[in-house]
Amino acid sequence: MWVGSSNNYAYLVVDDKTKDAMIIDPANPEEVAPVLKSQIDAGKINLKGIINTHHHWDHAGGNKKILSQFKDLPVMGGKDCEAVTKTPKNGDTFSIGESIKGRALYTPCHTQDSICWFLEDGDERVVFTGDTLFIGGCGRFFEGTAAEMHTALNKTLASLPDDTKVFPGHEYTKANMKFAVSVSQTDPIKKVVDYAEKNRETQGKFTIGDEKLHNVFMRVEDPEIQKKTGKTDPVDVMSALREMKNNFK
């Protein structure tokens, strides 16, 4: 994790069998490059490329520096990502090594080039959600609408298997849950509040199934959330929640 005002995550995904690896959102090369070099020098990984969740500098802004040290790597991401070489179509599949199967999921809203990356390795499933879905929250609608975020969260990501572990782009859980408690005080929400108080990092500790229970942005059809926002249409509820979160202190 790149600790600072935004607590960014970069992720190294490695296929155990072949040691083939991809680095996701290596936005802070000063921290990421030495780790990659030590892993490569120790024969632990074969670095095969960079994956980006979206074009913002704190996710894709380190690509050129990484490429200057690790030559000829493909960069897979949205069309506006720095030094991108391949932009997959929505639903396109790919592999990392022999065991890891991946799929690109278009989730435009935070940015129009936002892509979530769903990976499967045997019975294990994960999704790298960038700034679309956070543990207990979602990204700001910088380039999109409430309707797009509703589709991204409650149709695209919600359709993934419930046991899919969530790896977001930032560690925002504590702040997200502070807002969630102001909207709803359910047991699943209290459980995440407690976990975030005791643990500095929450990535990979919660699943899509968990998010459906404790993330108010994924409960837009819940009567409790509708009552709190004064709206009933799911898109209007999404819009109202985002406005409430933007103004939450």
VENBEL-V541491 format. One record per pair of residues at least 4 apart in sequence whose C-alpha atoms are under 7 Angstrom apart, sorted by sequence separation. I is the first residue (numbers start at 1). GAP is how many residues later the second one is. D is the distance in Angstrom with one decimal. If there is no record, write none. Layout:
BEGIN
((I,GAP,D) (I,GAP,D))
END
This chain:
BEGIN
((3,4,4.4) (15,4,5.1) (28,4,6.1) (29,4,5.2) (32,4,6.3) (33,4,6.0) (34,4,6.1) (35,4,6.2) (36,4,6.1) (37,4,5.9) (38,4,6.0) (39,4,6.3) (40,4,5.8) (55,4,6.6) (56,4,6.0) (57,4,4.0) (62,4,6.2) (63,4,6.1) (64,4,6.1) (65,4,6.7) (66,4,6.0) (67,4,5.3) (77,4,6.2) (88,4,5.9) (96,4,5.1) (108,4,4.4) (110,4,6.9) (120,4,5.7) (121,4,6.5) (129,4,5.5) (133,4,6.2) (134,4,5.1) (141,4,6.0) (144,4,6.3) (145,4,6.5) (146,4,6.0) (147,4,6.3) (148,4,6.1) (149,4,6.0) (150,4,5.4) (151,4,4.9) (152,4,5.0) (153,4,5.1) (154,4,4.9) (155,4,5.8) (160,4,6.9) (172,4,6.0) (173,4,6.0) (174,4,6.3) (175,4,6.6) (176,4,6.2) (177,4,6.1) (178,4,6.7) (179,4,6.8) (180,4,6.0) (181,4,5.3) (185,4,6.3) (186,4,6.4) (187,4,6.1) (188,4,6.6) (189,4,6.2) (190,4,6.2) (191,4,6.3) (192,4,6.0) (193,4,6.2) (194,4,6.5) (195,4,6.0) (196,4,6.7) (206,4,5.9) (207,4,6.3) (208,4,6.4) (209,4,6.9) (210,4,6.3) (211,4,4.9) (215,4,6.7) (216,4,6.8) (222,4,6.2) (223,4,6.0) (224,4,6.3) (225,4,6.3) (226,4,5.8) (227,4,6.7) (233,4,6.2) (234,4,6.2) (235,4,6.2) (236,4,6.1) (237,4,6.1) (238,4,6.2) (239,4,6.3) (240,4,6.1) (241,4,6.1) (242,4,6.0) (243,4,6.4) (244,4,6.0) (2,5,5.4) (3,5,6.6) (14,5,5.8) (15,5,5.4) (39,5,5.2) (40,5,5.3) (54,5,6.7) (55,5,5.4) (56,5,6.9) (67,5,7.0) (79,5,6.8) (95,5,5.6) (96,5,6.5) (108,5,6.0) (120,5,4.5) (133,5,4.5) (151,5,6.2) (152,5,6.1) (153,5,6.0) (185,5,6.7) (220,5,6.3) (221,5,6.8) (226,5,5.2) (231,5,6.1) (232,5,6.4) (1,6,6.3) (2,6,5.0) (14,6,5.8) (15,6,6.3) (26,6,6.3) (39,6,5.8) (40,6,6.4) (54,6,6.8) (67,6,6.6) (95,6,4.6) (108,6,5.1) (119,6,5.8) (120,6,6.6) (132,6,5.5) (133,6,6.4) (196,6,6.9) (212,6,5.4) (219,6,6.8) (220,6,6.6) (226,6,5.4) (231,6,5.4) (1,7,5.6) (2,7,6.2) (14,7,4.3) (52,7,6.7) (77,7,6.3) (94,7,6.0) (95,7,5.7) (107,7,5.4) (119,7,5.4) (131,7,6.8) (132,7,5.0) (211,7,6.9) (212,7,6.5) (1,8,4.6) (13,8,5.4) (14,8,6.8) (52,8,6.0) (75,8,6.8) (76,8,6.0) (79,8,5.8) (94,8,5.1) (106,8,6.3) (107,8,5.5) (118,8,5.9) (119,8,6.1) (131,8,5.0) (181,8,6.9) (229,8,6.2) (1,9,6.4) (12,9,6.8) (13,9,5.4) (75,9,4.8) (76,9,6.2) (77,9,6.5) (78,9,5.4) (93,9,5.5) (94,9,6.4) (106,9,4.7) (107,9,6.6) (118,9,4.3) (12,10,6.0) (13,10,6.3) (75,10,5.1) (76,10,4.8) (77,10,5.2) (93,10,4.4) (105,10,5.5) (106,10,6.4) (117,10,5.4) (118,10,6.5) (12,11,4.6) (74,11,5.8) (75,11,6.2) (76,11,5.8) (92,11,5.6) (93,11,6.5) (104,11,6.3) (105,11,5.1) (116,11,6.7) (117,11,5.1) (226,11,6.3) (229,11,6.0) (11,12,5.8) (12,12,6.3) (91,12,5.8) (92,12,5.6) (104,12,6.1) (105,12,6.1) (116,12,5.6) (117,12,6.7) (229,12,6.8) (11,13,5.0) (91,13,5.2) (104,13,5.0) (116,13,4.7) (221,13,5.8) (10,14,5.6) (11,14,7.0) (90,14,5.8) (91,14,5.6) (103,14,5.9) (104,14,6.6) (116,14,6.7) (220,14,5.2) (10,15,5.1) (90,15,5.5) (102,15,6.8) (103,15,5.2) (10,16,5.3) (88,16,6.8) (90,16,5.3) (102,16,5.5) (103,16,6.5) (177,16,5.8) (102,17,4.3) (220,17,5.7) (101,18,5.6) (102,18,6.4) (220,18,6.3) (63,19,6.2) (64,19,6.5) (100,19,6.5) (101,19,5.2) (174,19,6.7) (63,20,6.6) (100,20,5.6) (101,20,6.5) (133,20,7.0) (60,21,5.8) (61,21,6.3) (100,21,4.7) (110,21,6.7) (217,21,6.3) (60,22,5.8) (99,22,5.6) (110,22,6.3) (174,22,5.4) (50,23,7.0) (54,23,6.7) (55,23,6.8) (173,23,6.4) (174,23,6.9) (21,24,6.0) (49,24,4.8) (50,24,6.3) (51,24,5.9) (52,24,6.3) (53,24,6.3) (54,24,5.9) (19,25,6.3) (20,25,5.8) (21,25,5.7) (22,25,6.0) (48,25,6.3) (49,25,5.0) (50,25,4.7) (51,25,4.8) (52,25,4.8) (55,25,5.5) (188,25,6.2) (189,25,4.8) (2,26,6.8) (19,26,4.7) (20,26,4.6) (21,26,4.8) (22,26,5.6) (23,26,6.6) (24,26,5.9) (25,26,6.3) (49,26,5.9) (50,26,6.1) (51,26,5.8) (55,26,4.1) (188,26,5.3) (19,27,5.6) (20,27,6.0) (21,27,5.6) (22,27,5.0) (23,27,5.0) (24,27,4.7) (25,27,5.0) (54,27,6.3) (55,27,6.8) (20,28,6.3) (22,28,5.6) (23,28,6.1) (24,28,5.7) (25,28,6.8) (22,29,6.8) (110,29,5.8) (110,30,5.6) (171,30,6.6) (14,31,7.0) (27,31,5.3) (110,31,4.6) (111,31,6.2) (112,31,6.0) (27,32,4.8) (109,32,5.4) (110,32,5.0) (111,32,4.8) (112,32,6.8) (26,33,6.5) (27,33,5.6) (29,33,5.7) (33,33,6.6) (80,33,6.8) (109,33,6.8) (110,33,5.6) (111,33,6.7) (25,34,4.7) (26,34,6.9) (27,34,5.3) (28,34,5.8) (79,34,6.5) (109,34,5.5) (110,34,6.1) (134,34,5.2) (25,35,5.8) (27,35,4.2) (78,35,4.7) (109,35,3.9) (133,35,6.4) (168,35,6.5) (26,36,5.9) (27,36,6.9) (29,36,6.5) (78,36,6.5) (108,36,6.7) (109,36,6.1) (167,36,5.0) (180,36,6.4) (26,37,6.8) (29,37,6.1) (78,37,6.8) (127,37,6.6) (131,37,6.7) (136,37,6.2) (166,37,6.6) (167,37,5.2) (126,38,4.9) (127,38,6.2) (128,38,6.4) (129,38,6.2) (130,38,5.1) (131,38,5.5) (135,38,5.5) (166,38,5.1) (109,39,5.5) (125,39,4.7) (126,39,4.5) (127,39,5.3) (128,39,4.8) (129,39,4.9) (130,39,4.1) (137,39,5.5) (165,39,5.2) (108,40,6.4) (109,40,5.7) (125,40,6.3) (126,40,6.0) (127,40,6.0) (128,40,5.8) (129,40,6.5) (136,40,5.6) (165,40,6.9) (166,40,6.0) (136,41,6.0) (165,41,5.8) (166,41,5.4) (165,42,4.2) (166,42,6.5) (164,43,5.2) (165,43,6.4) (163,44,5.5) (164,44,5.6) (107,45,4.9) (162,45,6.4) (163,45,6.4) (183,45,6.6) (162,46,5.0) (163,46,6.2) (162,47,4.1) (158,50,6.7) (54,57,6.8) (55,58,7.0) (54,59,5.7) (54,60,4.6) (53,61,5.7) (54,61,6.4) (53,62,5.1) (53,63,6.1) (154,64,5.9) (153,65,6.4) (179,66,6.6) (179,69,6.9) (21,75,6.6) (136,75,6.5) (20,76,6.3) (53,76,7.0) (20,77,5.1) (53,77,5.1) (136,78,6.2) (137,78,5.9) (18,79,5.6) (136,79,4.3) (18,80,6.8) (137,80,6.5) (15,81,6.3) (17,81,7.0) (15,82,5.5) (15,84,6.3) (15,85,6.3) (150,85,6.3) (147,88,5.3) (150,88,6.6) (146,89,5.8) (146,92,5.8) (146,93,5.1) (9,160,5.3) (8,161,5.9) (9,161,5.6) (8,162,4.5) (7,163,5.5) (8,163,6.6) (6,164,6.6) (7,164,5.5))
END
